[in-house]
Amino acid sequence: MNSDNFESLIKRLQFRAATLPDSVGYTFLVDGTTEGETLTYGQLDRRSREIAVMLLRVMNPGDRALLMYPPGLDFLSAFFGCLYAGVIAVPAYPPHSARPERSLPRLRSIASEAGVKAVLCTEKVVGKLASLFENVPELSKWPLLATDHYGLETIDKWQPPICNPDAIAFLQYTSGSTAAPKGVAVSHGNIIHNLGSIQDGSRHDIDTVLISWLPTYHDMGLFAGVLFPLYKGCPSYLMAPVSFLQKPVRWLQAISTFRGTNSGGPDFAYDLCVHRTTPQQRLGLDLSSWQIAFNGAEPIRQSTLDGFSTAFRDCGFRRSSLFPVYGLAESTVFVSGKLLVDTPGAATPCTREQETVPSLVTARRNGSLAQPVSCGSPMSGMKVIIADQHQLTEMPDGQIGEIWISGPSVAKGYWNRSEESQATFCAYLADTRQGPFLRTGDLGFIVEGELFVTGRIKDLIIIRGRKHYPQDIEQTVETSHIEVRPKCSAAVAVPTLEGERLAIVAEVNRRPPVGGRKPSVAAFHQWREELDEVIATIRQAVAEQHEIQTSIISILARGSIPKTSSGKIQRHACCSAMLDGTLESLACWSLQSTHTNSFSSNNQTVTFA
């Protein structure tokens, strides 16, 4: 059996189980450091068959199952068990242990739209979920199935499902950072092509070792930590996301200890490692084995790449290992990546011959375009063009427009959303009728065959005819004052009587002087003065660097800014909460009292909550 030509993950796993039954494919790192449970390919194949037999007792092929698992390896068996049964897996964000009710609106929406027929989980959380779902009709009427009881089913009863490349393998629900979550229908053919493209477009050899802290219910974590290791046949070490977030050094220690060659995450992860590791912790790290440090899923900052490579250079990390990538769920996961070279892909917005391109020159002059980072050339079989979003025509190199994609990795559409699928996945160029293309909603440009992503169309801020990218303003905000928390701010346009104006929401590190011993009046006064200073510093920095006046600033406590389950800032949710008065602010400032929102601030005064 040749391992290079499989139309589904089912046959890929069967091949691994037949040829390497005792080879450990996956290891879970308890607390991100200690080796815990392991799964061989033979064990994964057997457990998947058992789960498939169990599922087919209560479901039919083509039905949808909601997967809700805590960090660990049980998710893997359940996911492949669904594939083995022909059941469509729907990975979902598990309820937070402290405030599980926060997850209910999203889960209710997913369960209703996907039409789930069962919820898969572990025995340990069945009771918790049953209690949580008691008043949720979309979930309470379907069985809660614990899949971590092995040996209870006869795997001889299992029959491989009818599976062709167009068959839907799973639904990947989008993060909902700019709109309601939508279920992307990802086929077996999409998966196999995307995994092959990842293999062709990056440096993976027989010594590849994957390390991942990324959540497996999101596309990047699913592919990087679970599916690609199976496709390649290389070991994968997984840890809980919270292990990394609590102590970022654990990720780097795992790479150092287990000689990881391939690992990565969003831009914020690298920034977190720089700011939350000590010189003493870095002394014990050996990152010389790290060959590919992929960075994607959110805007990539040149400052992050520079800062990380500098901070960990003495640990053996090579700058050339940095691997910026671009991808999205609608195209399975990965679209393009910067091939490894001596530099990390710092971008020049336009070449010498393109210095007259108006959109780029204007953007550079007025400060609304930060130095973009190259996300490289499209993966094998994929085509990327830049289109005028209004005229629907292809734009020349160097000009900013909407990123359009075509190729075998592009999904068929959104589950149960025919109109949105038609509008998003079936775009054609107006002049040449070339297509169909996927309209990504992302803005970018191409120079010398390489893709540079500049922002999201829906997030773009247009004030008095000038365009501003929110992530550029947010970076200015986060570097303006030491008290502003990194990756915890949002720049949005809010409607006023004078038209749209810039509003900024930002978290601060310092907490109010409350609790324990009663704080003094002087302590409150000092705290208010500090927040006043933060607001004034933000205003000045934004005005100087972007030549735009901020009209509203809202300061929040740690952990208050709306985010998606994958940690992305929900700018639109910030804007809505600001306008309807539900944003829980520590301090609010407004330039004028004529805004259409409910801020009660007088002209250039601070009102404390």
N, C-alpha and C positions, 0 to 999 in steps of 0.2 A: 504494500500500500504506500503510494507516494504521498508525502506530507505537503507537497507544494500546491496541490490542486484540490481544494475542498470547497464546496459551495455552501457549507454551513459550519457553525461551531460544534454541532453535534458530532459530525465526522471527525473534526479536529480533536475533540476530547477522546473519542473512541480510539483514534490512532495513538494518542499519547498513552492511554491506558493499556493498549495492546503492546506497545513497544517499550514503554518505561513505567510499568505498573507500580514499582516501588520507589520511584523517584519523587522526592518531595517537591511539589510545585509551589506550595504556599505555606508561609509561617506567620503566625500572628505574634506581634511583640507586645507583651503585657506592659502597660505603662510606657510603651514606646522603647523599651530597653531589653527586657528579658524575653527569651524565646518561650512561647507558650504552645498553643495547639498548632498542629501541622496537618497538611492534607497532601497525600500522594495522589498521583493521577489515577491510580487504581481505586483509591478510596473515593475520590470525587466522582468518578464514573459510576461506582456502585451506589453511592448515596443519591446521586441524581436519578438513577433508575428507580430506586425505592420511592423517592418523592414523586416521580412521574406516575407510578402506579397508584399511589395514594390520591394524587390530584384527579386522576381520571375516574375515580370512584364517585366524585361529586361534581366534576366539571367535564366539559367537552373541549376538544381541540378548537382553538380560536377564541375561547373565553379569556377574560382578563383576570389576573390575580395581582393584588396589591402586596408588595413586599415591604415589610416594616421590621428591620432588624437592627439591633444594637451593633456596635463595632465588633468584628470577629469574623470567623470563617463560615458561620451558618448561612450567611447571605449567599455565598458562592454556590453551595449545594442547592439552595432554593432556586436561584437564578437558572442554573443549568437544568434543574428538575423541571422547571417550566418549559425550557426549550425541548427537553426530552419528551414532554407530554404534548407538545404543540400548543401549549397555553401561552398567551402573550403576557410577559412579565411587565409589571408597572412598578419600578423602584420608587420609593417615596421617602421623604424626610421623616424619620421617627420622631414622635413627640418628645419634647424636652422634659427631662425628669422634674425640673423645678416648676415650670409653667406649661404643662402639656396642652392646656386649652388654647394656647397661641397657634398651635398647628391645625386646629380643627377646621377653620375656614378653608385653608388650602386643601386639606385632605377631603373635605366634603365636596369641593369643586372637582378634584381629580376623580374621586370615586363615582360621582354622578356622571361626569362626562365620559369616562372610560367604561362605565357600566361594569364595574368589577363584580365578580361572582364569589370571590373568597379573599380573605386576608391571611397572608402567610407570615409567621413570626416564630419565636422560640417559646418553649413552655414557660420560661421565666417571666415573660411579659404578657402572656395570654390574659391573665386576670386583670392587669393594669389596662390593657387595651379594651377589654370587655366593659370595664367600668367607664372608661373614657368615651366609648362609642355608644353608650346606653341610650343617649338622646340624639343620636345621629342616624336617621333612617337609612341614609345612603350606605352606611357601614354596618349597623347593628343587625340587619336582616341577613347578612351573609356569614358563613362559618369562619371562625378563627382557627386556623390549622397550624399546630406546632409541628415543625419539620425536623426537630432535632432528636427524634426517636428513631434510631436506626435498627435494621434487622427485623422490623415488624411486617414488611411487605416481601412478597416473593418476586424477585427481579426477573425470574423466568417468564413472568406474565407480560413483561414490557416488550412492546413492539415499536421500532423506530417510527416516528411520525412522518407523514408525507411532507417533505420539505424541499422547496425549490428556492432559488435566489430571491424571488419576489415575495416570499412568505414573510410576514411581519414577525420579528423576533421579540421586540419589546417596545414599549412606549417611553420615550424620554421626555418628561415634562420640563418645559423651559423654566428658568429661574423666576420669571415674573418681575424683572427689574424695571421694565418699561411698560408692561401690560400684564393682563391676567395670564397665568400659566397655560400653555398649550401643549398637548401631547404629540410629539413628533413620532411618526410611525417609522421605525428603523427596521429595515429588512435584513435577512441573512446575507443577501448580496451586498448591501451597503456595508455591513460589518466586515466581511471578508476583504472587500476592496480597500476599505479604509485601513485595516490592519496591514495589508500588503503595501499600501502607500507609505505608512509609517516606517515599515521595514526598509523600503527602498530609499526613503528620504532622510534617513538618519543612520548613525553609526551603531549598529547592533551586531555583535559577533557571538561566537560560541561561549564566551566568558561573561555575557551580559547578566547582570544581577539588578533586579528592580527593587527600589525602596519607595513606599508610598504611604503618606498619611492622609491622602485625599479621600473624601467620603465616596464609598462605592455606589451610592444611589445617584450620583451625578456622573455625567458622561466622561469627564476627564479622569476621575478616579476609577470608574468602571473599566475604561480602556487601558489606562496606564498601569493599574495595579492588578487587574484580573484578566482581561481578555488578551492583551498583548503578550503577557508571560505565557499563557496557554498557546497562543499562536506561534510564538518563538520557541517554546519549550525551555524556558529559563526560570530560575527560582525568583519568587516574589516575596518580599517581607512587608507585611502590612501592619499599620498601627492606627489607633483611634485618632481622629482629628483633634480631639480635646487634649490628647497627650502632647501633640505638637503645640497647640495654642497656649497651653499652660507653661510649657518649657520648650521654646523653639530649638534649643540646643539638642534636644532628643532626636530630632530629625537628622541633624548633622552627625550625632554620635552613632546612629544606626548605619549611616553611610560609611562612617569610619570603621565601625566594628565588623560589619558584614561585607565590606569591600564593594559597596554599591557602585554600579557603573552608570545607571540611568535613574534619574529622579527629578522631580520638579513640582511646580505648582503655580498659583497666581503670583502676580508681581508683589503683592503685600507680604507673601511668605518670605521672600528674600529680604525685604526691608525689615521685617520683624526679626530675622536672624541677626541683622547688623545691629539693631538697637536694643535687643534683649538677650545678648550673649556677652559674657564678661571676658576680658583678656585671659583670665585664669582658665575659663572653660575652653577657650580656643586653643590653649597650649596642648591639650590632650587630643586634639583632632588631627586625623590624617585623611585629607580629602583628595589625595592623589589618584584614587581609583575612579573618581567621578568624571565620566566622559561626556555625558549629555545632561545638562541642567536646563530642562525645558521650562519656559516661562510663557504663560498664556492665560486665557479665560477672562482677563480684564486688561485695561490699557497698560502697556509696558512703558516704564519710564527709564530713560537713559541714565538718570541719576541713580536709580536702583541698581542697574547693571554695573555701573562704575563703583558704587559704594560696596556692593557685595564682593566683587572681584578684588577690590583693594583690601577689605576687611579680612578676607580669608586666603589671601595670597600666601601668607606664611604657613598656612595649614596644608599647603600643597594643591590648593584649588587653582586650576588654570582658567584664565579669562576666556580662552578659546572654547571652553566647554559650555558656555552660555548659549542657549538655543531658543531664541524667541520664536513663538509659533502663533498662528491665527487659526481659529476654528469656531464652530458653533454646532449646536445640537441638530439643526436642520440639515447639516452636511455630515451627519454621524458624529464627528468630533473634530478631527484635524483637517485643515485645508492647505496650509502652507507652513513652511519652516525655513529658518535661515541655516543653510549648510554651514558646517563648522569651518571657520577660518581663523586667522590670527587675531581678529578683533571681533567684538560681539555684535556687529551689525549696526553700528551707529549710523543714522541716516542723514543724508543731505537732501532736503526737500526737493531740490531741483538741480540738474546738472548745469554746467556753464551755458550750454546751448539753450537751456530752458529758463534762463534768468528773467526772461520777459513774460513768463506765464503769469497773468494778472492775479489769479486766485492765490498762488503761493507767495508771490512777492508781497502782496497786500497783507496776507496773513502773517508773514514774518515781520513786516514793518510795524504792524499794530499790536504785535504780541499775543495774538489770539491763537497761534499755533506753536506749541512747544516743540522741541526737537524730537521728531518722530523716530521710531525704531523700525528697522526692516524686519518684516516677518517672512522674508525669503520668497522663493518661487513656489508656485503651486505644486502639490504632491503629484505623483504619477497618475495620469489619466484625468486630472482636474484642470479646468479652465477658469481663469479669473479675469474679469474685465471691469473697468470703471465706466459707469453709465450716468448720463444726466437723468436725474430722477423725475424730471418733468417732461423733457423732450423724448426720453427713452431712446437715446442714441449713445453710441460709445464715444467716450472722451479721449483725447490724446494723452500721451504720457505726461505726467507732472501735474495734471489738473485734478482737483478734488471732486469726487462724485460718489455715487452709491456703489458699493461692491456687489457685483453679480457673479454667481458661480454656476458652473455646470459640470457634470461628470457622474460616474457611477456611485460616488459616495453620497450624493444628494438624495435625501429621503423622498418618499412619494407624496407626503403632505402631512397635515395635522389630522389627528383622529377626530372624526365626527365634526369637522369644520370645513365643509366643501368650499364655501365662498372664500374664506381666508386662505385655504390651500391654493385655490385658483389664482388669487392675487399675489401670493408669495412665491409659489413654486413654478408658475407657468408664465414667466415674463418673456417677451420677445422684443428684439430691437425694432423700432418703428421703421427704420429705413431699409434694413437688409432682411428683416423677418428671421434673423438668426435666433435660435433658442431651442427648447425652453431654458431659462435661467432661474436660479433662486435669487430673489431679491433679499439681501441680508438685513437691510435697514442700517448697515454700518457705512460710515464714510471713510474714504481713503483715496490713495493715488498710487500709481505704478511708475517706477523709474527703473530703466534698464532691466525689466523683467521681474523686479522685486516689489512686493506689496507693502505699503505703509498704511497703517490704520490710524485714523485721526479722531474718530468718535462715533456717536450714534445720532442718526437723523432726529429721532424723537427727543433726544437730550440737548440738541443744539440750541444755544441761546442766541437769539437775534434781537438786538436792542438798537434802535435808531438806524436800522439797516446794516449794522455790523454784526458779523458772526463770531461767536466765542464758544470754545469747547469747554464744557464744564470741568473736565478732568484737569485742564490746565489751570483754571482758577482755583480748583480745590487743592492742587499742589502748592500754589502760592499761599493759600490760607493755612495749610498744614505746616508750612515752613516759616510762617510769619511770627509765631510765638511759641515758646517751649511748652506752654500749657495746652495747646491744641493737639488733640490725639491724631496720629497718622491714620490714614484710610478711614476716617470717621467724620467726613464733612460732605456737604452737598451744595452745589451751586445750581440754582434754578431760576427760571424767569417766572415772575408772578404778575398777574394782570392788575393794573391800577387805572385810575381815571385818566392818567396821562399816557397810557399804553403799558407795554410790558417793561418791567424793571428787574434788576438783579437782586436776588435774595440769597442769603448764605445761612446754612445751618451747620453748626460745628460742635463736636463734643470736646470737653476739656477734661484734663486729668484730675485736677483737684476737686475734692468733694466739699459740699457745704459744711460749715462748722456746726454740726448737730450731732446728737446722740451722746451717750455717756454723761460726763460732767457738763452742766449747763454752760454753753459758750458765753463769753462776755460780749458786751455791745461793741467793744473795740475789735473783737475777732470778726464779727459780722461786717463791720465797717471796712476792715482790711480786705476781707473776701470780696466785697462789692467793688472796692477800688481795683482789685486784681482783674475782675471780670470786665470792668470798664476799660482797663488797659488792654486786655485781649481784644475787645471790640474795636478800639481805636487803632490798634496795630493792624488788624485785619483790613480795616477800611483803607488805611494808608498803603499797605502792600498791594492790594488789588488795584487801587487807583494808579500807583506808580508803574506797576508791571503790565497792566492791561488797559490802562487809559479808560476806565469805566467806573462810574460811581455806584457804589453799593447802596441800595435803598432800605434793605431790611437785613438785620443780623439776629439770629436766634442761637443762644448758647445752651447746650444740653449737657446733662450729666452723663457719665460713662455708661455705655450700653443702651442708650436711649434712642439713637438714630435708627430709623427703619431700615432693615436689611432683608435680603432674600435668604433662603435656607443655605445658599452657597456663599453667603457673606458679602454679596454685592449690595452697594448702597441703592435704595429705592428712591431715586430722586423725585419721581412723580408722587410717591406716598408722602415724602417730605413736604412737597408743595401743597398737596391736598390738606394735610394736617395743619400746615401753617395758615391756610386760608380759612379752614373751619374752626380754628381755635383749639384743636385737640393736641397740638404739639406741647409736650410737657417741658417748658423752657425754664432754665435757671435765670436767664436774663434775656430781654428782648430790646432791640433798638430799632427805631424807624426814623428815616430822614424826614418824612412829612406825616401829617395826620390824615391825609386824604386817601390813603390806600383802601382798597375794597375789602381787606381782611379785618380781623377783629382786634388788631394791636391797638393798645390804648396809649402808646407812647406819645409824648409831645415832641415837637421838633427838636431833634438832636439831644434827647434825654434818654436815660436808661431806666427801664422799669423792671424791678426784680420780682420774680415769682414768689 
